[in-house]
Every structure is written in structure tokens, then in C-alpha cells.
Amino acid sequence: MNYRFFSIIIPAHNEEKIIEQALSCLKKLDYPRDRYGVIVVENGSSDTTYEKSKKYESDNFRVYSSKERGVSRARNFGVSVCSKETDWCVIMDTDTFLKESFLNELNSYLNQNPGDYGTAELIFDVNTPKSRFWAWYRNFTDRLMKTLHIIHIVRIDLAKKEKYDEELAATEDLEYGKSLSRHGKYFFMKTDSVVTSARRFEQKGYIGMFFINIYYGLLPRSILKKIGWEVIR
């Protein structure tokens, strides 16, 4: 078995309520411990995100802190400190939880499906008609439009070649995907091992989140660079 080395990068800003759940899941991954590493990049938090993350440090879990906030800046930094053994980067939101089998599934998928960057199917951590529909909608549009959202899976040479726009705090994932498309082939992995929190949808409403996403998608870059993505705790 060829076990690729995966570097899992997690930007974390004011995530004290959820960071331990995410890291606990990563500790339980059913994959050789010497073939994956976790990099947490706490950026500009005013809570205990950094302290709670540090409790999980080990030989393959590293935690960094930066006074400068910004999800794009944190992701770029995470890529820059990846292990030299890294074959692929898995860049994900703090409120995304991977099931034990995820890396084995991904490793097997990459054996059979050529691709250079992509994402994975998601499900929500609540099971309601609204959450199921939204998950279906998100998965359908991601696959159709070849976009990245909750989890970004990028071969290391492309991750080193293209960076996230550090002036953007919203739609930066869409822009990143466009940049990667100039160099490689997109893939969409079907799985039930990527679980994401519905907290933003439960707080803002599912219809509200639909219009929020449309609104941000229509704004010009000059305005997007002046506004940030609201922190949900």
C-alpha cells in the first residue's frame, strides 16, 4: 500500500467552542500516524483557541499562532510549514469533522482517479430536511462549477505554486479554485466521511445563508477586500 503523506491545515480564529471537537476527530483517524500531520494556525484570536489547540500537540500535531487575523493568510502560512514529506494538502475549516476512515478513503480514491485538486462531498452534523437539502445543493453546485468550499484537497506542488488572496476574507476559496484550474484537473470525491457544522445555517437561517452567499458572490473584489466574513461562535 502506498500511503501518501497528507498535511491537514486548519486556520482557527476565535474557535474555542469547536476546535477541540475538530482535533479530537483528527486524533482518531485510521491512518498511519507517520503519514499525516496536522497544522493548526491560530490567527488573531481573542479567546482560548490557541491554549485549547496546544493541548493536542504531539509528534504529528503542530500549533502556530499569529497576531494577524485572516483565513487566507493562515492557510498560506500552513502550506509554507508543511512537512517535506507532504504529497497532498488537506485544507479545511475548523468546524469540519473528519470520520476515522477519511484519509484511507482519500488515499484509495487518488489511486483510482487522476486529479490535481478538488474537494469532497459533505454532510451536516444535524439531520433535518433543510440541512439535507442544503448539503445536496452545495455538493451539486461544487461538482457542477468545480469549486472549493469546506475542504480543499490540493497536490503539494500546486499548493506551493498558487496562494490564497490574503486581502480577501470572503470568496477567497472560489478565487483559489480558479487559480488552481490553470494548472490542473479538478476532482470531486463522493464520501460520507466529511461532516460540517450547521451552526451558521442554524443561526442565520438556511434561506438567509442562500442570499448571503449570492450577495458575496456578486460583490466586486474591490469591495470584498474591505469587508470580512462574520465570525460565528
SEKE-379165 format. One record per atom (N, C-alpha, C): residue in one letter; z, y, x. Coordinates in steps of 0.05 Angstrom, whole numbers, plus 5000, padded with zeros to 4 digits. Each point is the difference from the previous one (the first is absolute). Layout:
N
aZYX...
//
This chain:
233
m500049765017m500050244983m500050255018n498150184994n500050255014n501650214984y502450055011y501750204986y499550285012r498650164984r499550275009r502750155002f500050215016f502450165002f499650244981f501950034981f499950224981f502250205006s499350255002s501950225001s500350134973i502349984988i500550124974i501350275003i498750214991i500950275004i500950124973i502450115000i501150124976i501050285005p498650204989p501150285001p502250024979a502250135007a502250024981a501250285000h499950134977h501250264997h501850004976n502650045005n502050014978n499849754982e500249775012e499749754986e502549825002e502450135001e502449855003e500649804978k498950054976k500549824978k498349755000i497950005016i498149774998i499249885027i500750135022i499149915026i501149725007e502549954993e501249745006e498749774985q499250054976q498649794985q497349935013a498650215009a497449955013a500449855026l502050085016l500449875026l501149724997s501649964980s501149734995s497749804994c498050094985c497749844994c498549935026l499750195018l498649965025l501449815018k502750004999k501649815016k499549714991k499249964975k499749744989k497249895001l498250145013l497249915001l499849735013d498449824988d499649735011d497750015019y500550115024y497950035020y501550015027p498749895021p501450005026p501150285008r502550025006r501250255006r498850145024d498949855019d498850125023d497150084996r499049984974r497350074994r499850224980y502250144995y499950244983y502350195009g499550254996g502050205006g500150214977v502350114996v500450204980v500850275013i498650214993i500550265011i500650194977v502550104999v500850204980v500050275013v498650194987v499950275011v501350194979e502650055004e501450184983e499150295008n499350154980n499050275007n501250224982g501750165012g501150234987g501849954977s501449784999s501849934977s502550175001s501150054977s502650144998s502149814988d499449744999d501949814990d500649785022t500749774992t500849795019t497849795005t497550084996t497849815005t500049895028y500450185020y499949915028y502349815006e502550074991e502349835006e499749734987k499049994975k499749744987k497849835013s497950135009s497949865014s500949885026k501750155015k500949915026k501549744999k501349944977k501549754997k498249765002y497450044996y498149775000y498649975026e500650175020e498649985026e500649735013s497949895012s500249755015s497749985020d499649765010d497849985020d497350074989n499649964974n497350074989n500250214977f502350144998f500350224981f500850255016r498350204999r500750255015r500050244981v501950185005v500350244982v499850255017y498350184992y499650265013y500750224981s500750235011s500750234983s498650255011s499050154981s498650255006s501150224982k500550245011k500950224983k497750114983e497649955009e497750104984e499349814978r500050094975r499349834978r496949994997g499149804986g497249974995g499149715002v499049894978v499349724999v497749935020s498150185002s497749955018s500950015029r501750195006r501050025028r501649755007a501649904981a501649775005a498349755004r497949974984r498249775003r498650015026n499050235008n498650025026n501849935023f502550104998f501949935021f500549705001g500349884977g500549714999g497849845013v497550084995v497849875014v500150035030s500950245008s500050065029s502149835016v502049904986v502149855014v499949704993c497849914989c499649724994c500249835025s500849764997s500049815023s497249975011k499849955026k497449955013k498749754990e501649824987e499049754990e498750034972t500350244988t499150044973t497049944996d499549844979d497249954991d499350174976w502050024982w499650154975w502550174993c499550234989c502250174989c500149964970v502449984990v500549994971v501850254994i498850204989i501350264995i500750024971m502650024993m500749984972m502250214993d500250054974d502050194990d502849875001t502050165001t502749905001t500849844975d498950074977d500749864976d498149784993t498949875021t498449764997t501549775012f500049784986f501649765008f498149765003l500049895024l498349775006l501549744995k498749814986k501249744997k499849845025e501649795002e500249845025e497349905011s498249944982s497549875008s497850205008f500550264998f497850195003f498549985026l501350005022l498650005026l498549755005n501049774991n498549755002n497550024982e500350114976e497650034983e498050185013l500950225011l498250205013l498649875024n501549865016n498949875024n497849814992s500549834979s498049814991s497650144987y500550224986y497850154987y498150115021l501150115022l498450115021l498449795015n500949755000n498549785012n497449954984q500150044974q497849924983q498350234990n501150255002n498650234989n499750225021p497650035010p499550215020p500450274988g501450175014g500550274992g501550155021d500050264999d501250175021d502450164990y500050064974y502250154989y500049954970g502350034987g500149954971g502850034989t500349884977t502650024986t500549734985a502249984986a500749764986a500750064971e499649814984e500750024971e503050054998l500750164980l502950064996l500949934972i502649964998i501349974974i502550185001f501050084977f502350174998f502649834999d502250135006d502649865000d501249994972v498650114980v500849974972v497649874986n500649854979n497949854986n499950104971t498450204995t499650114973t497050034996p499250024975p497150044995p498950245015k501550225001k499050245014k499749955030s502049875012s499949955029s497849805007r499649804983r497849815005r497350134998f499750184980f497450134997f499550195024w502150155008w499550185022w499449855026a501449785005a499449835024a497149914999w499149904976w497249924998w498150235005y500650234989y498350235004y499950095029r502350005013r500150085029r498449805017n500449744995n498649805015n497050014995f499350044975f497150014994f498750245013t501250244999t498850235012t500049995030d502149895012d500149985029d497749825010r499649774986r497949825008r497250124995l499750134978l497450124993l499250225018m502050185006m499450245016m500649965030k501049765007k500749945028k502050205011t502250034986t502050195008t502649865010l501750165012l502649905010l502250154985h502149864992h502250144987h502749905010i501049794988i502849925006i500349885028i498049845008i500249865025i497350015014h500050085026h497650045015h500049795022i497949835001i499849795020i497750065018v500550065025v497950115018v500149855027r497649915008r499949885027r500750215021i501449925021i501250195018i498150185014d497649915006d498150185014d499150234981l499849944974l499350224981l502450184996a502449884999a502450164996a500450205024k499249915023k500250185024k497850215000k497849944986k497650185001k500250224980e501149944976e500250204978e502950064994k500650254994k502750084994k500250124972y502449994989y500550134974y500050305005d499050154981d500050295001d502950104997e501250115021e502850074999e500650264984e497950134992e500350244983e500149934970l499549744994l499949924972l502549824994a501350064977a502249834991a499249864974a497650064990a499049874976a497049955005t499049774989t497349915004t499349945029e502049995017e499449945028e499149715004d500849834981d499149725002d497149974993l499150164980l497250004993l498250105023e500950215013e498550115022e499949815024y502349865004y500149815022y498149774995g499949904975g498149794993g497150085005k499450254993k497250105005k499450005030s502050085016s499650005029s499549725011l501549814990l499749735010l497449874991s498950094978s497549894989s497750055019r500250205017r497950065019r499849795022h502149845003h500249825023h500149704992g500749944975g500349724994g499749934971k500449754994k499749894973k502649984985y500050084975y502450004983y500549724988f502549934996f500749764985f502350054980f500149834980f502150024980f501149714997m502549965008m501249744999m501649954974k499249804986k501449924975k502649855007t502250084989t502649885006t502050094979d502249864999d502350094983d502450055017s499550055026s502250025019s500750295008v498650204987v500650285006v501150134975v502550075001v501450114977v500750295006t499350184981t500650285004t501950104978s501650205007s501950114981s498650174979a500949974975a498950164978a501750254996r501750075019r501950224995r498650264994r497850075014r498650254995r498850004972f498949774992f498849984973f502150014978e502349875006e502150004980e501150294996q500150155022q501150274999q498050204989k497549985008k497950194992k498549914975g500149744994g498449904978g497349905010y499149784988y497549885009y497650184995i500050124976i497850194994i500250245018g502450095004g500450245018g499049945028m500549765010m499149945027m497049985002f498749924978f497149994999f498950285004f501050194985f499050285003f500850135026i502449925011i500850115026i498049915021n499349745000n498049905019n497350134997i499150044976i497550144995i500150285011y502250144994y500450285009y499850025031y501549835014y499950015029y497349925011g498649824986g497449915009g497950224998l500450194982l498050214995l500650255017l502450025010l500650245016l498550015026p499150245008p498650025027p502049975022r499149915023r501749955023r501650245008s498850244997s501450245008s502650044985i500049924974i502550024984i501849775005l498949765003l501649765006l501750035025k498950145019k501450045026k502550184997k500250144977k502250194996k502149884982i499549774988i502049884982i500849735010g502249904990g501049745008g500249814977w500449755006w500349794980w503049984993e500750034975e502850014992e501649755008v502350055011v501749775008v501549904975i499949744996i501449874977i502249835012r502550054990r502349855010r501149824978
//
